[in-house]
Amino acid sequence: MARTLLREAKGASPAAASPALPLGDADEPLVVTRTDETLADAVPLEPARSLVLSDFQPPHAGAVDSMLRWAYRLGIPGSVLASPLRKPAAPRLLGTVASALNGDRASGMALRAGQFLVHGLKAPVDKVDFASSAPLTPPFLRAVHGFTWLRDLAASGPREECSGIGEKLLKKWLAANPEPAKGAAWTVEHAGLRLLAWLTHAPLILSGDAKLRARALEQFEATARWLDRQVARAEDRLGQVAGWCAIVAAGLLLPDGRARRLYGEAGLLRALGELVSDDGGVLSRSPLAQMEAIALLIDLKACYAAVNRDPPQALDTMIGLLVPPLLTLRMGDRALGSWQGSGATSASRLDALVSASGVRARPAKDMRHWGYQRVDAGKAVLVLDAAPPPRARHARFGCASTLAFELSHGEQRLIVNCGGAELAGGQTPIRIEQGLRGTAAHSTLVLDEANSTAVLIKGQIGKGVEEVDVARTTVKQRGRDATRLEAVHNGYAARHGLMHRRILLLSADGEELRGEDLLEPSGRKGQRGKIGFAIRFHLGYGIEAGLSEDKRGVGLALPDGSYWQFRLGGDSGEAEIGLEDSLWVDGQGRPRATRQIVVEGLTPRSGGRFPWLLKRMG
């Protein structure tokens, strides 16, 4: 049962007994200015939910539309409902779609050169098996069977130069998958992505061979009928949304589609309501899933425009909800942070998506339901994972990342997470996917070399963090307001009887981050003996690191020419500091060799306190 607790206050500490943070020399306590304001009591969310579901109702319809929707849901064909006394209309498209969202031109050019380019890895088209049962890695399965490459091909040049490639690949796929069957091609998500891509980019695959056009249109209708029956069996809510978007698009663009459109709109809005939290974050907590949801709705709105029909108001409302949470995870280089399996999605890709959405918004700071906290100070951006991992039924590439953080200053990333589990199967090896989801792949504390939440196969997660208590406060530091985050999770309580508490204080100028990691007994009495721990700080790409002479600090030379210092507090017990190899998956899915600072040692099972400081020098 997962539950998130949140407190908010201005100028007040979340707990009177909270230990002080380290000073600049990491040897003396920082006295946090307090006021007489009292902190509001924490309000627990509904048990078993760290995220609260939004409620989107189907659009209001008149008696005729309600009857059509009901009849179509029962299985009466749309052609019968549209005109029961005539033959079904021949398959054709009722409009040409112009999506506002552009693809990746480099991937499109690679395709024109005869190669799939997926997350940095190239595969010759002629050597790819298009069969549904082919043993491809997940990213290639998605590209091949979801036809996501059509958007990239469209971005690579004029239609006349690209349509031959599109028709060639469509022929290959149809030959390998002549009818609906089992396997990767016939998951609801892949079928939905494929049908929506076909309808959105139809000129790239229907402009030449008349026989291919007729066969493709028949496949459009067959896939839509399959989705009508199977959409409720999707693996998760995002897969359902992909299926419903395709059903609505087919209802708009294929003949006799009014009943299908009405049926699809009702299902889509219900699925959207169950996909996101109250603040607009998808329940998988994945930035890539958030981006996919936005892209689906952008394409669907373009389908409405192609037939001169206004979409339900809820679609614009939902896009407006989805964009600000995504911006919460944008770092100083304007690219995304690495959370829940995502890589550091590039700024250009994110800018294109936000521009196509038509939403103008600032990054949200306090995403209490989605589970991320953001602090902007000077040129610095700090993002903290302040929630349990997603529930098992929502997890796609669930990560044990609770209380991990990322920090950037200007365009330089200082502290990162490894990220990239969802991109494994491209240049990132599939064999390390599970490791990239572990606690040690994130910038947080690891106890006894165990994950704070169990990491399972196929992107799933098990038991571990069930509650996170978060407090966000403003304190006075050198006469200026600074933001203080404090959070505690119980992921190690059941196994080791300890709670992990993390305190972060980012200075107003963004050039000093004071932190403290504490292990506290979860019961009245702590256990006897000692236990091993490690606090990991994965460094940004290109940072050169060197240990100080006293072995209590690390000097960091950044590519931008600045110099930072990491110092361990003087009362950190038996903790030692060291440097180890690490990796970071960039926005193209490429693993980059990096370094990590590791504070490790033994601590009493009764608890421990480990203050540290990261500060820009000079």
Phi and psi in degrees as a GROMACS rama.xvg file:
@    title "Ramachandran Plot"
@    xaxis  label "Phi"
@    yaxis  label "Psi"
@TYPE xy
-101.626  135.778  ALA-2
-145.168  136.93  ARG-3
-112.801  133.399  THR-4
-114.211  141.285  LEU-5
-136.917  134.743  LEU-6
-120.206  151.258  ARG-7
-134.964  145.696  GLU-8
-162.839  160.12  ALA-9
-112.471  120.087  LYS-10
73.8849  10.1923  GLY-11
-121.983  146.558  ALA-12
-82.6908  146.738  SER-13
-72.3948  -19.337  PRO-14
-152.14  127.023  ALA-15
-61.7398  -27.8145  ALA-16
-92.7505  7.96656  ALA-17
-63.9274  132.693  SER-18
-63.2678  152.771  PRO-19
-76.5431  159.156  ALA-20
-90.3323  161.383  LEU-21
-74.7405  150.761  PRO-22
-81.4001  179.923  LEU-23
-56.8689  -34.2109  GLY-24
-86.6827  2.79386  ASP-25
62.5764  18.2821  ALA-26
-118.259  -16.3409  ASP-27
-120.521  147.91  GLU-28
-73.3888  147.359  PRO-29
-89.8583  127.85  LEU-30
-90.6262  111.254  VAL-31
-80.8777  127.051  VAL-32
-63.7494  129.891  THR-33
-118.5  155.87  ARG-34
-119.299  -179.072  THR-35
-84.943  -0.501553  ASP-36
-66.1116  135.984  GLU-37
-94.7767  152.756  THR-38
-87.5495  136.881  LEU-39
-63.9403  143.845  ALA-40
-60.9759  144.671  ASP-41
-67.9289  138.041  ALA-42
-108.874  109.598  VAL-43
-70.2371  142.779  PRO-44
-78.5708  171.895  LEU-45
-55.3847  134.242  GLU-46
-51.5907  145.787  PRO-47
71.8876  11.8475  ALA-48
-134.422  118.886  ARG-49
-91.9994  -8.93075  SER-50
-133.867  136.246  LEU-51
-101.504  130.971  VAL-52
-74.1759  137.873  LEU-53
-79.4155  155.831  SER-54
-118.755  106.437  ASP-55
-109.833  119.585  PHE-56
-90.7708  151.062  GLN-57
-59.2581  152.887  PRO-58
-64.8961  147.44  PRO-59
-66.4515  133.76  HIS-60
-131.101  153.128  ALA-61
-74.1424  -178.638  GLY-62
-62.5571  -40.63  ALA-63
-66.9853  -47.1723  VAL-64
-63.1009  -39.7183  ASP-65
-62.8927  -40.214  SER-66
-66.4107  -41.9011  MET-67
-62.307  -43.079  LEU-68
-62.6495  -45.1506  ARG-69
-63.1089  -44.1401  TRP-70
-66.6741  -40.0477  ALA-71
-66.8893  -37.2064  TYR-72
-63.134  -30.3857  ARG-73
-75.6269  -12.453  LEU-74
110.15  5.20979  GLY-75
-73.8319  125.276  ILE-76
-58.5815  148.12  PRO-77
-62.3215  -33.3127  GLY-78
-66.4649  -35.5131  SER-79
-68.0846  -41.6087  VAL-80
-69.1331  -33.2308  LEU-81
-74.6403  -42.2851  ALA-82
-158.842  90.2467  SER-83
-66.256  -15.5805  PRO-84
-100.999  2.34543  LEU-85
-124.12  165.985  ARG-86
-69.7763  152.36  LYS-87
-57.9079  143.434  PRO-88
-66.5382  146.692  ALA-89
-66.0168  143.858  ALA-90
-59.1238  132.689  PRO-91
-165.236  166.457  ARG-92
-99.0501  138.017  LEU-93
-93.7386  -1.5942  LEU-94
-170.362  163.201  GLY-95
-108.812  125.463  THR-96
-90.2897  138.442  VAL-97
-125  94.1853  ALA-98
-74.792  143.771  SER-99
-78.5044  -9.50708  ALA-100
-98.2401  120.741  LEU-101
-92.1249  155.458  ASN-102
-92.3817  -167.461  GLY-103
-92.1121  115.391  ASP-104
-64.7381  -36.4595  ARG-105
-62.5352  -41.6819  ALA-106
-66.3093  -36.6595  SER-107
-66.3617  -40.9641  GLY-108
-66.8274  -36.3206  MET-109
-62.6519  -38.6158  ALA-110
-65.5201  -40.116  LEU-111
-66.2325  -23.3308  ARG-112
-88.7072  3.72194  ALA-113
94.8317  19.6494  GLY-114
-137.222  138.509  GLN-115
-76.5039  133.197  PHE-116
-116.323  106.399  LEU-117
-125.64  113.934  VAL-118
50.5352  45.0976  HIS-119
86.0803  -7.03096  GLY-120
-107.259  131.914  LEU-121
-99.9134  141.138  LYS-122
-137.805  124.721  ALA-123
-58.5093  131.881  PRO-124
-57.336  -40.8135  VAL-125
-68.3983  -14.6151  ASP-126
-105.098  1.17276  LYS-127
-87.1861  130.785  VAL-128
-85.1614  118.532  ASP-129
-88.0993  0.0849637  PHE-130
-67.7255  148.969  ALA-131
-62.0262  -28.4708  SER-132
-91.9725  3.98608  SER-133
-63.616  139.702  ALA-134
-81.9275  70.8106  PRO-135
-96.4981  158.112  LEU-136
-71.7876  157.853  THR-137
-52.7849  -43.3973  PRO-138
-62.4499  -37.2014  PRO-139
-74.2974  -34.4965  PHE-140
-59.4262  -43.0012  LEU-141
-64.7931  -43.3806  ARG-142
-67.1012  -46.2725  ALA-143
-69.847  -46.2307  VAL-144
-94.6435  -16.1991  HIS-145
-94.816  -6.43342  GLY-146
52.5671  32.9794  PHE-147
-66.6638  -17.9603  THR-148
-69.7201  -17.2164  TRP-149
-61.2437  -38.5057  LEU-150
-64.2828  -40.3397  ARG-151
-66.9805  -40.9097  ASP-152
-62.3717  -39.925  LEU-153
-63.8234  -28.5085  ALA-154
-84.1023  -6.48051  ALA-155
-91.3389  -9.63356  SER-156
167.265  -177.893  GLY-157
-60.8117  153.915  PRO-158
-56.8888  -39.7136  ARG-159
-60.0881  -30.8656  GLU-160
-85.8351  -16.7493  GLU-161
-109.979  -22.4578  CYS-162
-63.5227  -31.9147  SER-163
-61.6998  -40.0866  GLY-164
-65.6958  -44.4921  ILE-165
-60.8799  -43.7988  GLY-166
-67.8422  -36.8738  GLU-167
-62.3225  -45.2586  LYS-168
-70.7369  -35.4007  LEU-169
-62.8168  -42.4466  LEU-170
-58.8169  -44.8403  LYS-171
-60.0742  -43.2018  LYS-172
-69.0805  -43.9318  TRP-173
-63.7908  -35.7874  LEU-174
-65.8341  -35.4383  ALA-175
-84.3281  -17.8851  ALA-176
-136.946  71.9899  ASN-177
-68.1383  -23.2723  PRO-178
-153.202  160.576  GLU-179
-54.0169  134.83  PRO-180
-148.546  -155.432  ALA-181
-102.745  172.482  LYS-182
106.372  -176.259  GLY-183
-61.3272  -30.551  ALA-184
-68.3597  -20.6549  ALA-185
-119.444  39.3363  TRP-186
-84.4591  154.424  THR-187
-60.193  -40.9401  VAL-188
-65.2339  -47.8575  GLU-189
-64.9445  -40.86  HIS-190
-64.8059  -39.5002  ALA-191
-66.1795  -45.8227  GLY-192
-60.317  -41.0911  LEU-193
-65.1068  -48.3135  ARG-194
-65.6336  -41.0617  LEU-195
-65.2135  -38.8273  LEU-196
-65.5772  -42.2838  ALA-197
-58.1837  -46.9003  TRP-198
-69.6575  -37.3935  LEU-199
-73.7946  -35.4512  THR-200
-117.239  34.5805  HIS-201
-54.1244  -38.7266  ALA-202
-58.2732  -24.3233  PRO-203
-76.993  -16.1557  LEU-204
-124.849  -3.29789  ILE-205
-125.049  15.7081  LEU-206
-90.8405  -12.2116  SER-207
-114.901  -100.811  GLY-208
-55.8684  120.726  ASP-209
-64.9248  -38.0756  ALA-210
-65.7001  -41.8837  LYS-211
-62.9001  -39.4816  LEU-212
-61.5455  -46.2193  ARG-213
-63.3868  -42.5984  ALA-214
-65.9073  -40.5175  ARG-215
-64.6489  -43.0822  ALA-216
-63.0408  -37.2724  LEU-217
-63.45  -38.3735  GLU-218
-68.7957  -34.922  GLN-219
-55.8957  -51.0792  PHE-220
-66.2981  -40.7013  GLU-221
-63.4538  -40.8919  ALA-222
-66.7715  -40.0854  THR-223
-62.0314  -42.5631  ALA-224
-64.3569  -39.2025  ARG-225
-62.7379  -43.6237  TRP-226
-65.0987  -37.2127  LEU-227
-51.1542  -40.6991  ASP-228
-87.6762  -28.2913  ARG-229
-107.537  -8.063  GLN-230
-58.2725  -33.3425  VAL-231
-69.5667  -12.6252  ALA-232
-96.7575  17.1194  ARG-233
-60.9753  154.892  ALA-234
-65.5928  -33.0627  GLU-235
-155.201  -177.649  ASP-236
-67.2292  -35.4935  ARG-237
-66.6409  -38.7287  LEU-238
-61.243  -39.6835  GLY-239
-62.815  -43.3737  GLN-240
-60.6059  -40.6575  VAL-241
-61.4786  -42.635  ALA-242
-65.1522  -44.1386  GLY-243
-66.4257  -38.7824  TRP-244
-60.1069  -41.3314  CYS-245
-66.4061  -38.3477  ALA-246
-63.3773  -45.4444  ILE-247
-63.1789  -43.3387  VAL-248
-61.1805  -40.6072  ALA-249
-65.3279  -37.871  ALA-250
-63.8684  -29.9912  GLY-251
-80.6701  -38.4295  LEU-252
-106.498  -12.6235  LEU-253
-105.327  151.954  LEU-254
-60.4087  153.353  PRO-255
55.3516  41.8822  ASP-256
-101.514  4.53554  GLY-257
-58.9156  -47.5462  ARG-258
-64.5729  -40.5062  ALA-259
-63.5072  -41.2696  ARG-260
-61.708  -46.2064  ARG-261
-61.4915  -43.5555  LEU-262
-61.8491  -44.529  TYR-263
-68.553  -38.6912  GLY-264
-61.53  -42.9849  GLU-265
-62.983  -45.1119  ALA-266
-66.6009  -38.7512  GLY-267
-63.5476  -45.7803  LEU-268
-67.8957  -34.439  LEU-269
-64.4039  -45.0655  ARG-270
-64.3415  -38.6405  ALA-271
-63.49  -40.5464  LEU-272
-62.3505  -29.7476  GLY-273
-92.8032  -3.90579  GLU-274
-86.4874  -31.4981  LEU-275
-120.706  160.576  VAL-276
-85.4994  176.997  SER-277
-60.9173  -29.5145  ASP-278
-94.9695  8.46464  ASP-279
96.1753  3.01283  GLY-280
-87.4005  137.326  GLY-281
-67.4549  151.591  VAL-282
-70.7081  -18.2666  LEU-283
-74.646  -12.3689  SER-284
62.6649  19.9619  ARG-285
-97.977  127.077  SER-286
-60.0949  -37.1677  PRO-287
-66.3057  -38.384  LEU-288
-65.9375  -37.6647  ALA-289
-61.0045  -42.8963  GLN-290
-66.9404  -38.9771  MET-291
-63.9509  -41.1141  GLU-292
-61.8042  -42.8903  ALA-293
-63.6772  -44.6811  ILE-294
-62.003  -39.9903  ALA-295
-60.1001  -44.3647  LEU-296
-71.7064  -32.8427  LEU-297
-62.6317  -46.8592  ILE-298
-64.081  -39.2761  ASP-299
-65.431  -41.1307  LEU-300
-60.5407  -36.3138  LYS-301
-64.9165  -32.7435  ALA-302
-66.6119  -39.0996  CYS-303
-61.8553  -44.6513  TYR-304
-63.203  -32.2175  ALA-305
-63.9687  -25.3857  ALA-306
-112.972  16.3377  VAL-307
57.3701  44.4298  ASN-308
-122.969  138.757  ARG-309
-77.6667  133.679  ASP-310
-75.2296  162.488  PRO-311
-57.6113  142.421  PRO-312
-57.5581  -28.7538  GLN-313
-62.3224  -26.2377  ALA-314
-66.5514  -44.5631  LEU-315
-64.8509  -39.0453  ASP-316
-60.8291  -43.5061  THR-317
-66.8855  -42.967  MET-318
-60.7922  -40.0395  ILE-319
-63.8503  -28.5464  GLY-320
-77.8613  -34.8768  LEU-321
-77.5628  -29.5118  LEU-322
-72.871  -48.5664  VAL-323
-57.6634  -41.5084  PRO-324
-59.99  -36.6215  PRO-325
-62.0905  -39.8128  LEU-326
-68.7916  -20.8634  LEU-327
-57.9943  -32.6152  THR-328
-94.1857  8.11099  LEU-329
-79.7996  129.161  ARG-330
-92.7879  -173.138  MET-331
-64.0441  -25.4059  GLY-332
-85.8859  7.91118  ASP-333
71.9832  2.49836  ARG-334
-91.9419  169.921  ALA-335
-85.6607  156.743  LEU-336
-76.4177  172.429  GLY-337
-103.957  97.6148  SER-338
-133.688  142.778  TRP-339
47.9936  49.3971  GLN-340
90.7607  -10.8463  GLY-341
-78.7764  152.878  SER-342
-90.7034  -174.222  GLY-343
-82.785  75.2869  ALA-344
-49.8571  132.677  THR-345
-66.1577  155.407  SER-346
-63.4249  -38.7461  ALA-347
-64.4916  -41.6774  SER-348
-66.6223  -40.7225  ARG-349
-67.5188  -42.428  LEU-350
-60.1402  -41.4266  ASP-351
-62.9085  -40.5604  ALA-352
-66.9136  -46.2785  LEU-353
-65.1632  -40.4857  VAL-354
-62.6478  -42.8757  SER-355
-66.9118  -28.6895  ALA-356
-69.7475  -25.4444  SER-357
76.6466  7.42431  GLY-358
-95.96  128.255  VAL-359
-108.886  115.514  ARG-360
-151.945  157.238  ALA-361
-95.6457  158.39  ARG-362
-60.5204  135.568  PRO-363
-76.4749  144.712  ALA-364
-95.6534  -42.078  LYS-365
-116.746  86.5739  ASP-366
-94.7412  74.906  MET-367
-65.6823  -32.4252  ARG-368
-84.6441  -40.8777  HIS-369
-69.2633  -30.8399  TRP-370
105.587  14.1579  GLY-371
-119.317  142.817  TYR-372
-117.041  133.931  GLN-373
-121.53  139.508  ARG-374
-129.413  127.214  VAL-375
-109.939  127.483  ASP-376
-148.519  117.73  ALA-377
58.1982  -126.167  GLY-378
-93.9975  3.96084  LYS-379
-95.8953  147.859  ALA-380
-130.496  126.94  VAL-381
-121.234  130.903  LEU-382
-126.918  129.584  VAL-383
-119.418  134.89  LEU-384
-83.1269  106.745  ASP-385
-117.967  44.4688  ALA-386
-155.518  163.005  ALA-387
-63.8668  161.235  PRO-388
-60.7291  165.083  PRO-389
-62.0969  152.77  PRO-390
-61.8636  153.22  ARG-391
-55.3703  -38.1564  ALA-392
-74.4617  -14.4315  ARG-393
-101.936  -19.302  HIS-394
-64.9417  135.689  ALA-395
-107.939  -55.2979  ARG-396
-132.826  61.3456  PHE-397
-58.3902  133.17  GLY-398
-118.45  144.006  CYS-399
-88.1347  66.9351  ALA-400
-109.848  12.714  SER-401
-56.9259  131.173  THR-402
72.1826  10.8103  LEU-403
-73.6793  155.853  ALA-404
-139.545  160.505  PHE-405
-126.669  146.332  GLU-406
-138.062  132.775  LEU-407
-129.272  155.853  SER-408
-133.933  116.232  HIS-409
62.9364  -134.116  GLY-410
-90.8514  2.72073  GLU-411
-98.989  126.606  GLN-412
-84.9096  126.193  ARG-413
-94.8992  -55.4666  LEU-414
-116.713  130.862  ILE-415
-134.975  173.697  VAL-416
-106.342  157.075  ASN-417
-61.7819  -48.064  CYS-418
66.1259  -177.287  GLY-419
86.9149  7.70871  GLY-420
-60.8083  -37.1107  ALA-421
-72.0266  -17.5553  GLU-422
-94.3768  -3.91117  LEU-423
-62.3547  135.574  ALA-424
115.683  -12.082  GLY-425
-95.9426  -125.343  GLY-426
-70.9269  -28.9658  GLN-427
-75.874  123.041  THR-428
-62.3881  139.655  PRO-429
-64.9316  -25.58  ILE-430
-69.091  -18.6899  ARG-431
-101.077  6.29941  ILE-432
-56.9024  -45.1789  GLU-433
-67.3745  -36.6676  GLN-434
-65.0701  -35.0322  GLY-435
-67.2235  -17.3216  LEU-436
-93.1822  -5.28567  ARG-437
-77.2082  164.318  GLY-438
-61.1609  -37.4338  THR-439
-65.4506  -18.1451  ALA-440
-85.7107  6.62823  ALA-441
-125.054  157.414  HIS-442
-84.9551  81.3257  SER-443
-158.289  -173.548  THR-444
-89.7665  137.989  LEU-445
-118.096  129.644  VAL-446
-108.862  126.161  LEU-447
56.1816  34.7944  ASP-448
55.018  28.8198  GLU-449
-114.66  150.071  ALA-450
-72.5117  143.766  ASN-451
-66.703  -27.4983  SER-452
-132.659  137.973  THR-453
-61.4022  132.082  ALA-454
-102.328  118.017  VAL-455
-106.949  176.675  LEU-456
-76.8359  167.857  ILE-457
55.9699  36.6037  LYS-458
77.8969  -0.588969  GLY-459
-87.5641  162.363  GLN-460
-129.636  159.631  ILE-461
-116.72  -141.922  GLY-462
-78.6536  157.746  LYS-463
160.434  -116.35  GLY-464
-66.3132  122.774  VAL-465
-114.963  -27.5766  GLU-466
-135.518  142.344  GLU-467
-132.172  126.382  VAL-468
-105.958  120.642  ASP-469
-122.794  139.445  VAL-470
-134.441  133.475  ALA-471
-120.128  119.621  ARG-472
-133.421  162.637  THR-473
-112.377  128.418  THR-474
-125.238  158.983  VAL-475
-87.6242  129.27  LYS-476
-136.9  112.115  GLN-477
55.6459  37.7871  ARG-478
81.5153  2.08968  GLY-479
-122.603  155.667  ARG-480
-75.5509  131.015  ASP-481
-127.273  150.704  ALA-482
-97.7312  132.868  THR-483
-119.504  126.328  ARG-484
-111.859  134.386  LEU-485
-134.517  130.976  GLU-486
-146.567  150.012  ALA-487
-138.938  140.103  VAL-488
-128.057  160.365  HIS-489
-109.483  25.3994  ASN-490
-62.8632  -26.1518  GLY-491
-105.756  5.04007  TYR-492
-66.5425  -46.241  ALA-493
-67.3124  -37.62  ALA-494
-85.6919  -39.7359  ARG-495
-123.647  -1.74227  HIS-496
69.6059  23.8346  GLY-497
-128.411  145.07  LEU-498
-106.917  142.423  MET-499
-101.053  120.883  HIS-500
-113.331  134.551  ARG-501
-126.426  133.014  ARG-502
-120.55  129.276  ILE-503
-128.388  130.484  LEU-504
-128.635  109.625  LEU-505
-96.7647  124.6  LEU-506
-63.5068  159.638  SER-507
-62.947  -30.4207  ALA-508
-87.9784  -3.75832  ASP-509
74.9777  13.5082  GLY-510
-109.447  11.8999  GLU-511
-152.438  123.878  GLU-512
-117.935  115.622  LEU-513
-101.158  129.966  ARG-514
-133.956  162.181  GLY-515
-152.925  129.738  GLU-516
-111.761  129.788  ASP-517
-126.403  144.296  LEU-518
-112.876  122.291  LEU-519
-124.27  142.168  GLU-520
-60.8441  137.895  PRO-521
-83.1278  -16.8776  SER-522
-110.944  -172.061  GLY-523
-69.6845  -34.0594  ARG-524
-120.771  135.688  LYS-525
-78.1667  157.5  GLY-526
-79.4952  164.096  GLN-527
-89.3957  162.73  ARG-528
91.6275  -172.733  GLY-529
-127.402  161.118  LYS-530
-142.546  146.584  ILE-531
-79.4731  146.646  GLY-532
-142.678  161.37  PHE-533
-148.55  130.958  ALA-534
-108.413  118.189  ILE-535
-107.672  135.667  ARG-536
-125.503  97.76  PHE-537
-75.8072  127.514  HIS-538
-89.1268  150.341  LEU-539
-64.8179  159.149  GLY-540
-63.743  132.972  TYR-541
90.8785  -2.57913  GLY-542
-81.0861  130.288  ILE-543
-96.1154  130.925  GLU-544
-124.56  142.762  ALA-545
-144.38  138.712  GLY-546
-71.6321  144.596  LEU-547
-77.0377  165.503  SER-548
-62.908  -35.0756  GLU-549
-84.3837  3.01062  ASP-550
61.0573  21.4191  LYS-551
-113.905  3.91666  ARG-552
-151.467  169.012  GLY-553
-137.109  129.783  VAL-554
-90.9515  137.406  GLY-555
-123.043  114.992  LEU-556
-99.7235  116.357  ALA-557
-91.8995  153.724  LEU-558
-58.7743  -25.915  PRO-559
-80.5962  2.49912  ASP-560
94.9661  -8.54669  GLY-561
-80.6791  162.512  SER-562
-129.297  129.182  TYR-563
-122.236  159.055  TRP-564
-131.791  134.893  GLN-565
-105.773  130.196  PHE-566
-128.987  140.224  ARG-567
-95.2544  137.45  LEU-568
-62.184  152.829  GLY-569
-69.849  -18.7644  GLY-570
-108.175  39.8042  ASP-571
-93.1171  18.3396  SER-572
64.0417  -131.833  GLY-573
-88.2685  11.0865  GLU-574
-66.5367  142.031  ALA-575
-123.968  156.419  GLU-576
-114.086  141.979  ILE-577
-152.008  172.848  GLY-578
-120.694  136.897  LEU-579
-135.784  162.752  GLU-580
-72.3298  151.476  ASP-581
-148.91  -175.222  SER-582
-147.468  158.357  LEU-583
-138.584  129.354  TRP-584
-91.2843  119.493  VAL-585
-81.034  -175.204  ASP-586
-67.775  -16.4055  GLY-587
-96.1283  4.82989  GLN-588
82.2073  15.0998  GLY-589
-94.751  129.144  ARG-590
-75.1628  129.107  PRO-591
-112.788  134.142  ARG-592
-70.6665  128.807  ALA-593
-138.058  -173.876  THR-594
-122.974  165.031  ARG-595
-141.105  142.431  GLN-596
-86.4233  132.431  ILE-597
-126.199  118.505  VAL-598
-100.392  115.069  VAL-599
-142.289  164.134  GLU-600
163.351  -160.455  GLY-601
-111.454  143.637  LEU-602
-133.763  147.011  THR-603
-60.2334  144.533  PRO-604
-67.6803  -8.45907  ARG-605
-81.7848  -7.6218  SER-606
128.692  169.947  GLY-607
-162.464  162.477  GLY-608
-135.578  129.394  ARG-609
-135.854  89.3134  PHE-610
-81.329  150.981  PRO-611
-153.21  165.181  TRP-612
-141.291  137.273  LEU-613
-124.004  118.161  LEU-614
-140.584  140.457  LYS-615
-78.7426  135.207  ARG-616
-104.701  150.63  MET-617
